[in-house]
């Protein structure tokens, strides 16, 4: 707890914008009540989440130190939520609607990173900021200091409307229909604390894009997406949005579906309010694993969902803010500080030339450019933030944006200023070239700070970045623009589904030890607003993931057709040959004694673990039968992916179902040797031995993965579309991962048979 | 004055002679052994990908320890997070002692490859609310800092210079002492 907490409270008393100021006061009171045990821990947990105060790894008071799990001896105080120690550090997420910031806000972010965190501010894939290692009792001071410059953490986490993201090129893009900035700003503040958003069963993520074809807005992977469009009505141009709903990444990604092809801008706020009302009223509440809006859209179908939304729209009470909040939007524009110009001769300055080629892009407005500021893994120091504030003041009218690729974008830079801007950025160690290229790797926090992390996404991201930067100028031009995105688990915070080369963390047991792995995900598309999602093709040891990048990119360079993009290449050659290329990375793995580094993760020398589970003592024969069956299951799910690639959706769905059954059988066999190949019997045995006993329940998502199996079995004989087959494959892969987890758990506890029961 | 949340950083003597990534392993051992007296160590943050940044940090509840590269100067850093009782002099003595112990332990871990200064260190107040970076704060803090340093160093042969390059920086001073200071015997990992 900081000595200055009362000082900040007094300094800002009555001076903060409402309702943010009152919100912070309320939160402070709730902290005190919780300390006295007068608020239930679950209620307090949701309260703090809705203020952006999130959990962090080890906040349950346990930590694996490389040999065993140890208790962190925190003081005995009330919890911050179920199983969450009061004094354990947490993460604070800070909302930045459409990524828009000004210099003073950058300076405050720098102050907070220094005084309350570890000196680093982290830009997220939702254009937010995150600070780590925050003590809950310092939260109100941080929030007051943010509120004093117009920033809130409200509803940055929890079952709420999350940060409203928008294309960072809005207003300056050559291809946009119009500038979506004022509309994204209006939506963010209209929905914040709105009564129709209070009953959500899960989070709700909106995004804006100025066009349909580029990736910047990623509308297809959002709960609700707005794509700017203009149509002619009675000879006049009318602004509006194509609105899509029900998209999302996560374990089982969904492409958003069309709600309406065109809604006039005047209908943006009321129609969104109607969507929120329908989601709040009819969305799942009890099963949090099926509570996102995508599941409601799945359950009803888009036609019924659309009917309900438009019916709800008719019932809404008129709200003057629908129009007031977008008043003047057509005239809104940031504009330049300096007159337009031309980029001066670079005079052979190689660094400047490389930076201009990769990071500088022409605006729609003649004589101006945008300049990307690449951040390694989304991290920036306090000193750099202050330098950036100075730079933004010097070259613009005081605006900058964060991006979903965890970078900054400076806009409205006169071309004449480009060399000077680069020099100033480079002086602050912010002049790294390679924006949106293969070296500009996106990674979620993973095992560094996230409670759900399985493998070190930032560790792998950093290692890949180091290797690729070192040879970036020798890289073939074809692979320079590939996107690599890394998630620490299947939840996809690193957006691995929409990368050219995606990775997500999983674990495997090899030679009796747990080994960090990454699933390699191919077939995703960043373009077309995240137009398609990839599928995993093989899990490889974490330490061999860089070799996988080398192999795949070399293969692409050697075998691509002229002008063929990576996405198209993967589609043409199929995932089979690429998997074959990577398969050797799983073979002849050295023993723990011979190569202990393989058994730890990137940037973390501890013996790898996914928790407190030790090495089990399971009989070798059972292990070999298990591995055999699981290898078959993994092969089947891979083959299902191949079927999908060749447009054989029916076969793909049916093969994915077989993978489910094979994996279930593998697990059942561990406890019941004589199980037959009859799916009904396998299901019955699985249910009795693993589901009803809760053995298969995941600590975070409960019975979710088992339910995938039951649903697939119940739906035997169904007709598959490409979409439903894709879902079935993804679910089968997740079920397989869950079987591995359950098997690992079994190995650490004696079986009933072994115990003579 | 109420000098809380002090940071003390002792710079390396000359260029950094080690691969800073190796400190990750050292700090993990500290956490495993919980070997920082009076501090509950929680985790290790490796931030070497950020130039001139926090380097490698052993994150604790009461305090952090780091091999820090802020400003492009490597050094052994101690950062107090929770409140400390006592006088300003007491708190400064505690922070300076912990920073010297951090330096001693890191030197012990790396042998001759790593050596920290015996004549220079920085003191920062990591709280702008109680100590904005102004001449007034400096005027108010100097007596407390000087008194504490005389007690800790055992002499008054030192110079203070305020960090006044950018008022947005945290309040801080650099201390240079020709007679210098010793590092304590390193406690075991």
Interface residues (C-beta under 8 A of the other chain):
Chain A: X1 X2 X3 X4 X5 X7 X8 X11 X57 X58 X63 X65 X66 X67 X70 X72 X73 X74 X87 X88 X89 X107 X110 X111 X114 X115 X118 X119 X120 X132 X133 X135 X141 X376 X377 X379 X380 X381 X383 X386 X429 X448 X462 X465 X466 X603 X604 X605 X606
Chain B: X2 X4 X5 X21 X24 X25 X28 X31 X32 X34 X40 X42 X43 X44 X45 X46 X47 X49 X50 X51 X52 X53 X54 X57 X59 X61 X64 X70 X71 X81 X82 X83 X126 X127 X128 X129 X130 X166 X168 X170
